Amino acid sequence: MGIVFSNIIAIYRRELQSYFVSPLAYAIAGVFWFLAGLFLVMILLGPEGILPSVTFLDLQAQQLGVPVPPVDVPYEFVRAFLDRLGWLLLFILPILSMGLYAEERKRGTLELLATSPVTNWAVAVGKLLGVVTFFITLILPLVVFEAIAISGSNPPMSPTIPLVGHLGLILLAASILSLGMFISSLTDSTILSAVFTFALVLLLLFVDLIGKNIGGNIGEAVGYLSILKHYNTLIQGIFDSSALILFASYIFLGIFLTAQSIDALRFQRN
């Protein structure tokens, strides 16, 4: 067990270091931070942002003398911002995951991994932990800006809501990256890997619409597979165990399928 754990740590460190020396990773980080920052500003201060809307409602209430129901500004801000980030991940994460194994195939080092004493499970887990850690470093500056934005709220916002929402964001990212890792293990083309990962994630986002069209128990079961539906539950601050189970299942499925894919390659080489 100790050997397996040390192998996972070695693969994890190698994968994480590769991101911090990759120009593509820095380009992805720059685009992600720019778009996420733009979303943050527009949600708060844009023409239809939360603060101008609340100010307009207050002025209208004062002029007409009609009471306006209170608006939980911090909650609406966090929920809307995490919702936008979830859609942004649809485009960013397939690019992050496309080279996890495809680059190894292209460089010819995948055969070395497939025939090495390191188990395929250890390689898959180490690679996934590396890319998920890099993603977490991308969202840390955003968490700081969110904290600054909601720090002046009165009464103060309960920390449970943003914590559950950001947990959902990380689980969503880990699920997409895990499935993208499996697709990356099937091809030596990073472009094809990104395209097929994007298509798969798009299917998992809107599978609940398919379930509604099917109807009945089968339709309900199909709709349960939607990552968008469960992600929306978590960003509302609702701690739903079924959502956690679904995301954990997608993460495990991606690791399992990746290990089987490399096992098949190992069998072919033997």
N, C-alpha and C positions, 0 to 999 in steps of 0.2 A: 504493500500500500504506500509506503514511504517513497519507493522508487517511482511509482506512478505519479505521486504528488510532485516530486522533484522534476519529473519530465514535463508536467503541466506548467510548472513555474518557469522552466527553461523556455518552452515554446511561447508562453505568455510574454516573457521579457523580450524575446527576439521579435515577436509580432508588434509589441508596443513600441519598441525602439525604431522599427521600420517606418512607423507613421510619423515620428518626429524628425525623420530625415528625408521624408518624401515631399517633393514640391506639390504633388497632386493633393496630399492631405492638407497642406497649408492653403491651397487654393479652395478646397472644399470648406475649410474652417472660415476663410474670409467671406465666401459667398453666404455661408450659413449665418454668420454673425451679422452681416449687412442686412440680409432679409429679415432675420429675427428682430434686429433693432428697429427696422422700418415698421414691422408689425406692431412692436411695442409702442412706438410713438404714435402711430395711426390709431391704435385702439384707445389710447389715453387722450390724445390731443387732436386727432384728425377731425375733419368737418363733421363726421358722424360718430366721433369718438365718445367715450363714456363721460368724460368731464364736461365737454361742451353741451352734451345732451342733458345732463343733470342740471347744469346751470340754466339752460333754456327752460326746463320744466319748473325750476324754482322761480324764475322771473315771471313765467306765465301764471303760476299759482298766486304770486303776489299781486299781479295786475287784475286777475279775475276773482281773486278771493276764494278759489277752489282748492281744497286740500289735495296734495299729491302724495300717493303712496311712497314710502321711503324706498330708496334704491341702495342695495348693498354694493357700493362701488368696488371695494377690494375683491369681493367674491366674483363679481361680473368681470373684472379685469383679469384675474387669474384664470378663470374658466375660458374666457375668450382668447387669451394669449396662448394657453396650452392647446386649445383647439386649432389655432393657426399653426403652431409648431408641429402638431400631429400631421397636418397636411403637408407641411414642408418636408417632413421626414420621408414622405412618399417618393420624393425626388432625390434627396440627399443620400439616404441609406443604401439604395441599390448601387450607387457609385462607390460607397465605402466598402461594400461587401464583394464587389465584382472581382477584386484581385486576390481574395483570400486563398483560393486554390488555383484559379486560372493562371496567375502569374507563375506559380510553382510549375504548372504544366508547361508553360511557354519556355521557362528557363531550364526545364529538364530536371528540376530538383524534386518534383513530386514523386518520381520513381525512387529516389533516395529515401524520402519519408515513408513511402509505402513498403519498402523492404528493410527499414531500420527496426531495431528492437523496440522503439517507442510505439506504444499502441495507438491505433487510429483514434480511439476515444480521447486519449491524452492530447493528441495533436489538435483534434477538433475543439475540445474544451479550451485549450490554451489559446488557440487562434480567436475563438469567440470572446473569451475574457479580454484579450488584447484590444479588439476593435470596440467592445462595449466600454472599456475604460477610456479609450480615446474619445468616444462619443460623450461620456460623462464630463470629460475635460472641456468639451465644446459647450455644454449647457451650464457649467459653473458660473461663467461671467453673467449669463442671463439671470441666474438665480439671484445674484447680487443686485442687479438692476431691479428685479421684481421686489426684492426685500426693501430697497430704497423707496420704490413707488408706493408700497402699501404701509410703510413705517409710520406715516402721518395720519393713518386712519383713526377715527374716533367713533365708537369704541374700537380697540385693537382687534385685528382679525385673528381668529383661532388658527394656530399653526397646523392643525390637523388637515385642513382643506388643502393648502399648498403641498404638504408632505405627501398626502395620498395622490394628488394630481401628478406630482413629479415622479412618484413611484410608478404610476401608470405610464408616464412618458418613457421611463427607462425600460419598463417591461415591454412596451410596444416596440421600442428600438431593438431590444435584444431578440424579440420574436422575428422581426423582419431580417435582422442580420443573421440569425441562425438559419432561416430558410434560404437567404441569399447565399450563405456559405455552402449549402448543399448544391445549389444551382451552379455556383462557381466551381465546384469539384467535378462537374460533368463536362466542362468545356475548357479549351485553352484560349478562348476569345473573351476578353473582358467586356467588350461591347455587348456580345450576346448574353453574357451573364447578367449585365445590368438591365438589359431589355426584358429578359424573362423574369427576373426578380421583380421589376416594376409591374409586369403583367400579373404575376402571382399576387402581389400585395394589393393591386387594384381589385382583383377578384375577391380577396379576403375582406376588403373594405366594404364591398357592396353585396356580399353574399346574403345579407339579411333581406335585400330586395328580392333576390331569387326565392328565398324562403317564403316571403309574403305571397309571391305569385303561386307557389306550390300549394300553400295552405295546409291545414291539418297538422298532425303530429310530426310528419316528415318535414314539412316546411318550417315548423318551430325548431326542429333539431338542426336543420341547415342554417337557419338564421342565427342559432347560438354560436356558429363558427365565425361570425363577423367580429373582426378585431376593432372595427370602428365603434360598434355598439358597446362593447365592454370598455373601451377607452373613454368614451363619453361618460360612462357611469363613474369611472374613477376620477376624472377631472372635475366632476361635480362635488367631490369630497366624500363620495359614498364608498366605503370600504366593502367591496363585494367579493366574497371568497370565490364565487364562480368565475369572475374575471381573472383573478390570480391563477386559478387552475387552468383556464384556457391559455393564458400567456405562457405559463410553465409548460403546458403540453406542446405548444408550438416550438418553444426553445428546445425541449427534449427531442421532439420529432426532427428538427433540423440537425441536431448533433448526431442522432441515430442514423439518419439517412446519409449524412456525410461519411460517417464511419463505414457504413455498408458500401458506399461508392468507392472508397479507397480500398476496402477489402476486395472488391471486385477487380480493381486495378492490380492489386497484389497477386491475386489468383491468375490473372492474365500473364503477368510477368513470370510467375513460376512455371 
